Amino acid sequence: MKFSTLPPFKATGKVDIYQPGDFSPSAKLEVTVIVTDQWAISTAMERAARWKLEHLGVPADKAQALNLEYNGTYEIAALEPKGVKQLWGIPVEGFLDGGNYTEAKRALLIRQRRLLPLDHAEALAMYGKRVQVKQEVAVAA
């Protein structure tokens, strides 16, 4: 299996749908998105909810008038884990960065590609390809 540079994670959560002028949600949609960092989850879920409404048959003008609000993520799965025993059909749990992990536990989750970084810059720092620094050779004249 060839791994991508930044490991993808599948996040499943809820998006509340509000009618204009209402203070309580009219409906809740469960959506699933694939992301590489935590900051992308809310906007990706709102986009996925709009797409889902469109494909459920809600007219475009009415869908644009609805207010969507991200209501949280309740499941995160690592899609490209390394070194984890994986049973068929059972997702491998992913973990949010920022938890109270020991340094050893955090390093283990990064090696296993199961730690979801906070933002894209941190994702590149954790999982990006390491840049080889070329040393210049001193030439004696």
N, C-alpha and C positions, 0 to 999 in steps of 0.2 A: 504494500500500500504506500503510495506516495503522499506525503503530508504537505499541506500548503504552508506558506510562511507564517501566517497568523492563523491559529486554530479557530475554527468556527464553533459556535455554541448555539444550541437551540433553546430559546427562551419562550416559555408559555405563560401567559398572563391574561388579565382582564382589562377591557376598555369600557368605560361608562359612556352612554349616549344620552345627551341632554337635548330636549326640545328647546327652542329659543324662549327665554323667559322662565323656564322651570329651574327649581333649585334642587330637585331630586332627580336621579337618572331615570329615564324612561325605559331603558334596556341596558343590558350588559352583554358584551361580546367577548368570547374567548378567542384569542388569537395566538398564533405561534410564528415566531420570526427567527431568522438566523443572523447572528451578530458576532462581532469580534471584540467589542468592548461594551461596558455598562452604559456609557452615555448615549449609545445608539439605540438602546432598547425602547425608550419611550416614544421617540419619533417613528421608529420602525413599526411599533405596535399601532400607533395612530394611523399610519399609512396603510397598514394591513387591514385595519378595521374599515377604513374608507373603501378599500378594494373589495372587502367582503360584503359591505352594504351594497355596492354597485352590482356585484354578482348575485346578490339575493333578490335583485329586482327593484331596489329603491331608485326612483328617478333621480337623475344627476342634480337637478336644481334643489330638490328636497334634501339630498345627502349633503350638499354644500352648506345648507342652512343649519344642519345639526352641529352641535358642539360635542367634540370627543375629548375625553380626559383619561389619560393612562391611570390605571388603578392598581398597579403592582404586578410583580412577577412571582409566581409560586412554584415554578419548576425550571431548573437550568440543567441541560444535559451537554456534556462534552461530546462533540461529533468525531474528533480524531484523537482519542486518548492513546498514550503509549505506555506499555508495560502494565496494563490493567487487565485482569481477567474479565472478559466480556461474554456474557451469555446472550444467545440469540434472542432478539426482541426486547431485551431489557436495557434501557439507556444507562450510560455511565454518568453518574452525578457530577455536575460541575459546581464550582464554588466561587462565590463573589470575593473579589479582593477587597481588603479593608476589614476583614474579620480579625478576630484575636487569635491568630495562628502563631505558633513558635516559628523561629527562623527555619528550623529543620522541616517542619510540616509545610511551610510556604514553598521552600525549595523543592520538596517532593512533589507538590501539586504543580509547580511550574514544569518540572521534568516530565511529569505525566500529561502535560498539556490540559489540565483540568481547572486552572485558575483563570477566571474571567477578569481581565484588567479593567481599571477605571476608565481610561480614555485611550485614544489611538496612539498617542506618544508613548504611554506606558506599555501598550501592547507591542509596539516596535522594540522597546527596550528589553522586554521579557523574551519575546519569541522571534524577533527579527534576526536576519542574518548578520553575523558578526563581521565587521569590516576589518580586513587585514591591513595593518599599518606597515607600510614599506619603510624600512630604514635605509637612509642614504649612506652609502659607503664613502668614507673620507678618502679622497684621492690625494696622494702626496705629489707635489709638483717638483 
